[in-house]
């Protein structure tokens, strides 16, 4: 399972609210949950998650524009793709 790799190394993936919260994926709090946060800690968490997503989206755009990644389907196995990303 791919998420075991992230749990062992203490790494996380930052996602948006379209994804479910898992042990390796950080997503922002829903607006319903944020109503009951008098200290605004959850709002601050959402701010930092949003800032990380901006950097992630910019990096993804650079990959696409500079090297043509994702202009076509990647023709490799899942294991080869992990090795490709880790080596570069």
N, C-alpha and C positions, 0 to 999 in steps of 0.2 A: 504494500500500500504506500502511495507516495507521501502521505501526511506523516508517516512515522519518521521520515528523514527530518522534517521540520521540528518535530517534538524533541528529537534527540539533540539537535544542535541549538535549540532555543530560538529558532527563527520563526517569523510570522509572515503571512501574506496579508496585505492590506486590501480590503475589498469595499464595495459600496453596499448600500442597504438592500440591494437585490439578492444578496447571498445570505445564507443562514450562518449564524455564529458557530464556529467549530473550535477545536483546540489549537488549530494552526492558522485560523483566518480571523482577522480583526475587522469588525464592521461597526458602523456608528449606531448609537442608540436611536430607537424610534421616538417620535415626538410625544407619544402617549407616555412613555417612561420618563421623559424629561420633565413633564409637568410636576412630578413628585420629587424633584431634586432641588431642595432649597439652597444647597451650597454651590450649585451650578458646576459641579465637578464633571457631570456627564456632558454638559455643553462644552466644557473645555476639552474633554476627550474627543468629542465630535470635531472640534476645531482642528486639533492636531491630526486626526485621521484624514480630514479634508485636505490639510496641507500636504500630507504624505501622498494622497491620491493625485494632487497636482503635479508633484515631481514624477510620480509613476507614469502619468499620462504623457508628460513631456518627453520622458525617456523612451516610451513606446513610440511616440511620433518620430523621434530621431532615428530609431531603428528602422522604421518603415521608410522614411525619406532617404536616409543615407545608404542603406544596404539593400533595400527592396525586400526586407523580411516581410512575409505575409502578403506579398503581391500574388503569390500562388500557394497552393497547398504544400506543406512540408511532407516530403516522401521519406519518412524514416520511422523507426519504431519509437515507442515511448522512452525506452532505456537509452537509445542513441540521442534523443533530444535532451535528456537530462545531462548526459556527458557533454554534449555540445555547449550547453549553457554554462556548466561548471568550468569548462576548460577556457572559456573566453572571458 
